Amino acid sequence: MRKKMVFLPLLVLFAVLAALAGRHFIGSRPFRDLRDGEIVSASVQLMPPDVTLTLTADECRALEGLLREVVIYERDSSWNSYCGQAVVYTAALADGTERTVYAYNPFLIIDGIGYRTKYKPCEALSRFANVTLSDARKAQ
């Protein structure tokens, strides 16, 4: 009986460490449950060149797919000291909430909280914004 009592705290400690390590190395997908049509309107701001575009309904559907693939790791506030292009999506959801997502590789800032992020999904958000800007300029 005494041996079981020794192993129980060790088992709990191992489970906690595994959960923390999983979040650190595997990451999580904060928008995994975002449903099709949940974004009712959205805009994207690119800095530079400091341009803001309103997304069409089809672009909102594409944004939903891109957001579902985003993977974040641990919190990291060092994004404040980085330089480069920031892409800021502001999305109004069907439930009335508004979410702001900065794609600033290797960081993703969700509603003001910075996280390390997986490179490819974050890069896809940046690329999508730049293609949207290019298409808008061609249409003019």
Beta strands, then each sheet from edge to edge (+ up, - down):
strand 1: 39-47
strand 2: 51-54
strand 3: 72-75
strand 4: 86-93
strand 5: 98-104
strand 6: 107-110
strand 7: 113-117
sheet 1: 2+ 1- 4+ 5- 6+ 7- 3+
end
